[in-house]
Amino acid sequence: MSTSRFLPAGADWVAGLSIAGLLLPEAVAYSGIAGAPPQAGVIALFAGLLVYGLMGGSRFAIVSSTSSSAAVLLAASGSILHVSPDHRALMGVGMVLVAGIMFVVAGLLKLGAISQFIAKPVLRGFAIGLALTIVVKQLPLAVGVHPSHSDFLHFSWDLLHLLPQWNWLGLAMLVVALLALNGLGRWKTVPGALLVIALGIALDVLGYCKSWGIPPVGSLQLGSAHLAVPDLAWADWLRVGQLAIALALILYAESYSSIRSLALRHGDAVNANRDLLALGGANIASSLFQGLPVGAGFSASSANEVAGAKSKAAGLVACAVVALLVWQLLPWMERIPEPMLAAIVIHAVGHSLTWKTMRPYFVWRRDRTVVLTALGAVIVFGVLDGLLLAMMVSIAMLLKRMAQARVSELGRLADSHDFVDCQIHPEAQPVPGVLIVRPEERLFFGNADAMMGEISQRAGRIQGLKAVVLSLEECPDMDSTSIEALTELAIQLTSSGVQLRLARVKDSVRELLQRVQIVGLSPDCYSSWSVDDAVRRLEAAPAQHYQAPGGATQPASSI
């Protein structure tokens, strides 16, 4: 492999230098979201930038710890009861390791479309609920109080109840820092987060923070990180594996969404399976050194794009710059005031706190229940349970829609070759003696019997029916239940002297029918590539006779 692809151009140097000032403070801040020591985010930053920079496919993606994955990790770790804090932290590292292994296995099995398991309305509602949760839970860092509950509603009530104990100077520092970050954000190449952090460190050095009662972030013990696999019992690994599924899903859904959006914007190709392997390697590397989970966050990746990155080398430059900053400035970073870190987190997730992302679902009148459920579930049940509940609601609504036995009757549109739904197009004319039907959902075990039963009932109500044409344009494949239901329909129609023809049959279904060899459904009966073709063949066919299952031969009149 040529090394020239990793050599940074001038624009990559500028982009790498710009985003390094953003990534380092965020890495420390996201550690607080995850309930992990500050160095965990820095370790994750190194692992993500280095591994994805060498293995990944996107030239803009910046892989590091993200606010959502940190919040999910905290929620997942917090669900483990009756263990010591050190053991819970160890299981959290195990979750990152298992999530990374899941990515690698999925990449090797070519499961790049795994992110589609989470519907976009779920992600939209989850993102808003998560951002709101993160913002509220950053406030105690600024005002110096400690709510006793962890769930959002009780946490918010505790925060208000402790209002008399708030450190208003800490809140003022938070507000000023947010204003500064928003103002500096107008210049994309300016490391606004680093400048704000530098100001906070200066205030701490000069003694103002101590006099205001504002604590610093504390020790960053990067030297304590060591290469190790978490030492857990088998039962712990089973529990870790269950919780890692949710972490892996949200990590990849967020990462793939960022990578795909930036690729579409620039006409780049997307290799989802390669990115799965790269993300897996990055998470495994991070976990082996006790780091946070990593993914391609949209805010950092977009900042890299805006800063002018031309290749993945920008991420490697950022990794080198961060290493230099940590090497030279580690003691100073320990003096970052906590309200400053809270401001960086709130500013980072602030782009998600907009109702514009939900508005299209209300305008389109689609998936409103899903997006509101995702938002409400995160608020009421917490990050992890809220995500899982929203996913279940999304899947349940999909299954409900697919299971509905909706069958359209088609008619010819004027003298054309087009056949359309007669209910929507009253001007369409049915073909005399022929019932033309089309399932509006793909056939599967949840709807096949109902749909075939509906077709049979409609055929039984038509006097003088000679043939049924079943259009399978919505059916790319058929499971065994669908085959059995189609077989029963074919036998029933054949015994009544009614021909059954299939139209618009996909090649995969055609090959399957040839293997099954349904009685009364010869290959000629499903050879029509269009509804019009099937009707014309029926009109041109001579009278035929069918052998009924009972042995009697019955005529099927020509049309």
Secondary structure as the mmCIF struct_conf table of DSSP 4:
data_model
#
loop_
_struct_conf.conf_type_id
_struct_conf.id
_struct_conf.beg_label_comp_id
_struct_conf.beg_label_asym_id
_struct_conf.beg_label_seq_id
_struct_conf.end_label_comp_id
_struct_conf.end_label_asym_id
_struct_conf.end_label_seq_id
HELX_RH_3T_P HELX_RH_3T_P1 THR A 3 PHE A 6
BEND BEND1 LEU A 7 LEU A 7
HELX_RH_AL_P HELX_RH_AL_P1 GLY A 10 ALA A 34
TURN_TY1_P TURN_TY1_P1 GLY A 35 GLY A 35
HELX_RH_AL_P HELX_RH_AL_P2 PRO A 38 MET A 55
BEND BEND2 ARG A 59 PHE A 60
STRN STRN1 VAL A 63 SER A 64
HELX_RH_AL_P HELX_RH_AL_P3 SER A 67 GLY A 78
TURN_TY1_P TURN_TY1_P2 SER A 79 SER A 79
BEND BEND3 HIS A 82 VAL A 83
HELX_RH_AL_P HELX_RH_AL_P4 PRO A 85 LEU A 108
TURN_TY1_P TURN_TY1_P3 LEU A 109 LYS A 110
HELX_RH_3T_P HELX_RH_3T_P2 GLY A 112 PHE A 117
BEND BEND4 ILE A 118 ILE A 118
HELX_RH_AL_P HELX_RH_AL_P5 LYS A 120 VAL A 143
TURN_TY1_P TURN_TY1_P4 GLY A 144 GLY A 144
BEND BEND5 SER A 148 SER A 148
BEND BEND6 ASP A 151 ASP A 151
HELX_RH_AL_P HELX_RH_AL_P6 PHE A 152 HIS A 161
TURN_TY1_P TURN_TY1_P5 LEU A 162 LEU A 162
HELX_RH_3T_P HELX_RH_3T_P3 LEU A 163 GLN A 165
HELX_RH_AL_P HELX_RH_AL_P7 TRP A 168 LEU A 184
TURN_TY1_P TURN_TY1_P6 GLY A 185 ARG A 186
BEND BEND7 TRP A 187 TRP A 187
TURN_TY1_P TURN_TY1_P7 LYS A 188 THR A 189
BEND BEND8 VAL A 190 VAL A 190
HELX_RH_AL_P HELX_RH_AL_P8 GLY A 192 VAL A 205
TURN_TY1_P TURN_TY1_P8 LEU A 206 GLY A 207
HELX_RH_AL_P HELX_RH_AL_P9 TYR A 208 TRP A 212
TURN_TY1_P TURN_TY1_P9 GLY A 213 GLY A 213
STRN STRN2 PRO A 216 PRO A 216
HELX_RH_3T_P HELX_RH_3T_P4 LEU A 222 SER A 224
HELX_RH_AL_P HELX_RH_AL_P10 TRP A 234 HIS A 266
TURN_TY1_P TURN_TY1_P10 GLY A 267 GLY A 267
HELX_RH_AL_P HELX_RH_AL_P11 ALA A 272 LEU A 288
TURN_TY1_P TURN_TY1_P11 PHE A 289 GLN A 290
STRN STRN3 GLY A 295 ALA A 296
HELX_RH_AL_P HELX_RH_AL_P12 PHE A 298 VAL A 306
TURN_TY1_P TURN_TY1_P12 ALA A 307 GLY A 308
BEND BEND9 SER A 311 SER A 311
TURN_TY1_P TURN_TY1_P13 LYS A 312 LYS A 312
HELX_RH_AL_P HELX_RH_AL_P13 ALA A 313 MET A 333
TURN_TY1_P TURN_TY1_P14 GLU A 334 ARG A 335
STRN STRN4 PRO A 337 PRO A 337
HELX_RH_AL_P HELX_RH_AL_P14 GLU A 338 VAL A 349
HELX_RH_3T_P HELX_RH_3T_P5 GLY A 350 SER A 352
HELX_RH_3T_P HELX_RH_3T_P6 TRP A 355 THR A 357
TURN_TY1_P TURN_TY1_P15 MET A 358 MET A 358
HELX_RH_AL_P HELX_RH_AL_P15 ARG A 359 TRP A 364
TURN_TY1_P TURN_TY1_P16 ARG A 365 ARG A 365
BEND BEND10 ASP A 367 ASP A 367
HELX_RH_AL_P HELX_RH_AL_P16 ARG A 368 PHE A 381
HELX_RH_AL_P HELX_RH_AL_P17 VAL A 383 ALA A 403
BEND BEND11 GLN A 404 GLN A 404
STRN STRN5 VAL A 407 ARG A 412
TURN_TY1_P TURN_TY1_P17 ALA A 414 ASP A 415
BEND BEND12 SER A 416 HIS A 417
STRN STRN6 PHE A 419 ASP A 421
TURN_TY1_P TURN_TY1_P18 CYS A 422 ILE A 424
TURN_TY1_P TURN_TY1_P19 PRO A 426 GLU A 427
STRN STRN7 GLN A 429 GLN A 429
HELX_LH_PP_P HELX_LH_PP_P1 PRO A 430 VAL A 431
TURN_TY1_P TURN_TY1_P20 PRO A 432 GLY A 433
STRN STRN8 VAL A 434 PRO A 439
BEND BEND13 GLU A 440 GLU A 441
TURN_TY1_P TURN_TY1_P21 PHE A 445 ASN A 447
HELX_RH_AL_P HELX_RH_AL_P18 ALA A 448 GLY A 460
TURN_TY1_P TURN_TY1_P22 ARG A 461 ARG A 461
BEND BEND14 ILE A 462 ILE A 462
TURN_TY1_P TURN_TY1_P23 GLN A 463 GLY A 464
STRN STRN9 ALA A 467 SER A 471
TURN_TY1_P TURN_TY1_P24 GLU A 473 GLU A 474
BEND BEND15 PRO A 476 PRO A 476
HELX_RH_AL_P HELX_RH_AL_P19 SER A 480 SER A 495
TURN_TY1_P TURN_TY1_P25 SER A 496 GLY A 497
STRN STRN10 GLN A 499 ALA A 503
BEND BEND16 ARG A 504 ARG A 504
HELX_RH_AL_P HELX_RH_AL_P20 ASP A 507 VAL A 516
TURN_TY1_P TURN_TY1_P26 VAL A 519 GLY A 520
HELX_RH_3T_P HELX_RH_3T_P7 PRO A 523 TYR A 526
STRN STRN11 SER A 528 SER A 528
BEND BEND17 TRP A 529 SER A 530
HELX_RH_AL_P HELX_RH_AL_P21 VAL A 531 ALA A 540
HELX_LH_PP_P HELX_LH_PP_P2 ALA A 541 ALA A 543
STRN STRN12 GLN A 544 GLN A 547
TURN_TY1_P TURN_TY1_P27 PRO A 549 GLY A 550
BEND BEND18 GLY A 551 GLY A 551
STRN STRN13 THR A 553 ALA A 556
#
